[in-house]
């Protein structure tokens, strides 16, 4: 049980990465290849799970907002501008 609970934060970060990358117009295949997967279905599942967690889990939503804020404060204006325009659609 301890092993599984230690992995959850990493899995959640992967879901957040999938969502942000997709919003930045990367293809499902590109995102999947970046994490070493050949199949786009992992990315589709991750984005679907991201949306579900975002809607139902307050802590997950806070993690996502914290990551977006870090990106906004540390990266170039073109990325920040894009993040300002991102919307989470159900």
C-alpha positions as CSV (number, residue, x, y, z in Angstrom):
1,X,0.0,0.0,0.0
2,X,2.8,2.4,0.8
3,X,4.3,1.8,-2.6
4,X,1.1,2.7,-4.4
5,X,0.5,5.9,-2.4
6,X,4.0,7.0,-3.3
7,X,3.4,6.6,-7.0
8,X,0.1,8.5,-7.1
9,X,1.7,12.0,-7.1
10,X,3.8,11.0,-10.1
11,X,0.8,9.7,-12.0
12,X,-1.1,12.9,-11.3
13,X,1.9,14.9,-12.6
14,X,1.8,12.9,-15.7
15,X,-1.9,13.6,-16.2
16,X,-1.2,17.3,-15.8
17,X,1.7,17.1,-18.3
18,X,-0.6,15.4,-20.8
19,X,-3.3,18.1,-20.4
20,X,-0.9,21.0,-20.7
21,X,1.0,19.5,-23.7
22,X,-2.3,18.8,-25.5
23,X,-3.5,22.4,-24.8
24,X,-0.2,23.6,-26.4
25,X,-1.3,21.7,-29.5
26,X,1.1,18.8,-29.4
27,X,-0.4,15.7,-31.0
28,X,-1.4,12.6,-29.0
29,X,1.4,10.7,-30.7
30,X,4.0,13.3,-29.9
31,X,3.1,13.4,-26.3
32,X,3.0,9.6,-26.1
33,X,6.4,9.3,-27.7
34,X,7.9,11.9,-25.4
35,X,7.1,9.7,-22.4
36,X,8.3,6.6,-24.1
37,X,4.9,5.1,-25.1
38,X,4.1,4.1,-28.6
39,X,0.4,4.3,-28.3
40,X,-1.7,7.4,-28.0
41,X,-4.4,5.7,-25.9
42,X,-2.3,6.3,-22.7
43,X,-2.5,10.0,-23.4
44,X,-6.2,9.9,-24.1
45,X,-6.8,8.1,-20.8
46,X,-4.6,10.5,-19.0
47,X,-6.4,13.6,-20.3
48,X,-9.8,12.0,-19.5
49,X,-8.6,11.2,-16.0
50,X,-7.1,14.8,-15.6
51,X,-10.5,16.3,-16.4
52,X,-12.3,14.0,-14.0
53,X,-9.8,14.7,-11.2
54,X,-9.9,18.4,-11.9
55,X,-13.7,18.5,-11.5
56,X,-13.9,16.3,-8.4
57,X,-10.6,16.6,-6.4
58,X,-9.8,20.0,-4.8
59,X,-6.2,18.9,-3.9
60,X,-5.5,17.9,-7.5
61,X,-6.9,21.2,-8.8
62,X,-4.6,23.1,-6.4
63,X,-1.6,21.0,-7.7
64,X,-2.5,21.9,-11.3
65,X,-2.8,25.6,-10.4
66,X,0.5,25.6,-8.6
67,X,2.2,24.1,-11.6
68,X,0.6,26.6,-14.0
69,X,1.8,29.4,-11.6
70,X,5.4,28.1,-11.6
71,X,5.3,28.0,-15.4
72,X,4.0,31.5,-15.6
73,X,6.6,32.9,-13.3
74,X,9.6,31.1,-14.8
75,X,9.1,30.7,-18.6
76,X,9.1,32.9,-21.6
77,X,6.1,35.1,-22.4
78,X,4.9,33.0,-25.4
79,X,4.3,30.0,-23.1
80,X,2.7,32.2,-20.4
81,X,0.4,33.8,-22.9
82,X,-0.7,30.4,-24.1
83,X,-1.3,29.3,-20.5
84,X,-3.5,32.4,-19.9
85,X,-5.7,31.3,-22.7
86,X,-6.1,27.6,-21.6
87,X,-9.5,26.5,-20.6
88,X,-10.6,23.2,-19.1
89,X,-13.5,21.8,-21.0
90,X,-15.6,19.1,-19.6
